[in-house]
């Protein structure tokens, strides 16, 4: 399956809308927070899809692939 470029881009466009990290870009959430969702359940809808995507990226050691997107979207 080919990665969805729009979904990967949204990781650095969409901010967490609730919780301890409210206002943080999904792509910048700490790993422990994403792991917590993997244990307790991802929310429904787009936020859940984005969180699951970040979980899979981190689980498979692919975070470095997001560096160009992060730099393009945030300048970091």
N, C-alpha and C positions, 0 to 999 in steps of 0.2 A: 504494500500500500504506500502510495506517495504522500509525503507530508503536505498538509494544507497550509500554504504560505500565508493566507489571510489569518488563519487561526494562530499561527506563530507570531505574526505581527501584532495581533490583538493582545498578546501577553504583555506588550509594552505600551498599550493604549488604554486598556481597561484597568480601573482601580478597584481594589477590594471594597465592596459597598457596606461592609459591616464588620463588627468584631474588633479584636485587639489591633489589627493592622488596617483598619478602615482608612482608605485614601492611598494605600500603597499599591503600586502597580503589581499586577499578578506575577509578572516575571521577576519581581524583586522581593517577593515574599520569602522569609527564611524557610529553610528546609524542614525544620522541626514543625512548623505550622502546617505545611503541606502534608507531612507525615501524619499529623494529628487528624486531618480530614480523611486520609486513607484508612485510618483505624475507626473513625466514628461515622464516616459516610460523607460523601460529597453532596453539596446542595444541588437542587434541581436547576435546570436552565443553563444559560450561557456561562455563568460563573462556575458552575460545577464542571462543565466541559473544559474550561480553561484550567481549573485546578487539577483535574485529572490529567490533562496534557502536561502540566508542569511536573506532576508526580512521575509520569512515565519518563519524561526527559531526565529527571534527577535519578530515578531508579536505574536507568540504563547508562548513567555517566555521560550524558550528552549535553550537559549545560553549556559547554564551550561552543556548541553550534549556535547558541542564541547570542553570543557576543556581537556579531555584526549587526543583528537586528537591534539589540539594546543600544549600540553606539549610534545607529542611524536614527532611532526614535527618541533617545534621551540625551545623546551627546556624551554619555558616560562610558 
